[in-house]
Amino acid sequence: MEFFDVVRTRRSVRSFKAEPVPDEVLGKVLEAVRIAPSGSNRQPWRFIVVKNEAVKQKLIPACGDQKWLAEAPVIVVACGQIFDWNRGSYMGEHSVLVDVSIGMTHLILGARNEGLGTCWIGFFDNAEVKKVLGVPEGWNVVGVTPLGYPKAGEKAFTEPGPRKQLSEIVSADKF
Amino acid sequence: MEFFDVVRTRRSVRSFKAEPVPDEVLGKVLEAVRIAPSGSNRQPWRFIVVKNEAVKQKLIPACGDQKWLAEAPVIVVACGQIFDWNRGSYMGEHSVLVDVSIGMTHLILGARNEGLGTCWIGFFDNAEVKKVLGVPEGWNVVGVTPLGYPKAGEKAFTEPGPRKQLSEIVSADKF
């Protein structure tokens, strides 16, 4: 798809078909993540691809009990490795949030390009998700998303919801 | 451009032509930012578009003295507004880093789509940049990027540098 069509028609999807995601399609989406940029090319990320039903069910209570998540054939959990750099002179160990968010955005957009729906979940308990997936010390969970074909098909991908005007989010030469 | 071509040929660009960025082109790139997703659709961001030479020069010392930044006709400074939500039950006031990084990734990819080079800068002093641009309390600077046509033209956009293998960044059902 054309880049701007991907951006314009990416929507949060919360209802999925049971249809599995073919490995080849998943591979394309993950390739978009793999080549994503990161500070000093550190690539401080790990994307855990959860397809196992029992593991998916264990993730639900760790994600604010959002049961609809398990409807998707895949749940992706994006993790970041804490590194010793104080981005912007204030982010400290949260510096990695920036890198993993770049990779996750590539995943979300790449998925849309393949007709797959996602929904970036920020409502989760880091410690609980880490326990379920065996994420080691020095790593944190940055985001979670279901991944699958929307129940509504291509109709799921429509114009984005309401947004601020450009004049509210852009300014010239000063805040 | 095709989505995957945009992703595959996005490179960090550090040398720019003096040629200004037409307003129409800049508008397209900012539109890709405007419609980007954010947690609960908060859109907690402000993108400051700096073209004024004197302001650009003041930004240099606040960005680790990276003088090459001023070669670009535009410098974009992405700011985030702190909100009361503890994403992942641990991010606290850094929760906004995730949202602004999504918007910034849309900007970086949208710029590539228009033949514009960018380079995400994390080496800056938040307090200093805020002072130069009058960013109020409750807001932080998340990222800075030059924006302009690469001196090397389209040749600047080649395959990405070395990356980890998929097997190093992806795992199944557990970390």
Interface residues (C-beta under 8 A of the other chain):
Chain A: M1 E2 F3 F4 V6 V7 R8 R10 S12 G27 K28 L30 E31 A32 V33 R34 I35 A36 P37 G39 N41 Q43 W45 R46 F47 I48 V49 V50 K51 N52 V55 C79 W85 R87 G88 S89 Y90 M91 H94 S95 L97 V98 S101 I102 M104 T105 H106 I108 L109 G110 N113 W120 G122 F123 F124 D125 N126 A127 L133 G134 V135 P136 W139 N140 V141 V142 G143 P160 G161 P162 R163 K164 Q165 L166 I169 V170 S171 A172 D173 K174 F175
Chain B: M1 E2 F3 F4 V6 V7 R8 R10 S12 G27 K28 L30 E31 A32 V33 R34 I35 A36 P37 G39 N41 Q43 W45 R46 F47 I48 V49 V50 K51 N52 V55 C79 W85 R87 G88 S89 Y90 M91 H94 S95 L97 V98 S101 I102 M104 T105 H106 I108 L109 G110 N113 W120 G122 F123 F124 D125 N126 A127 L133 G134 V135 P136 W139 N140 V141 V142 G143 P160 G161 P162 R163 K164 Q165 L166 I169 V170 S171 A172 D173 K174 F175
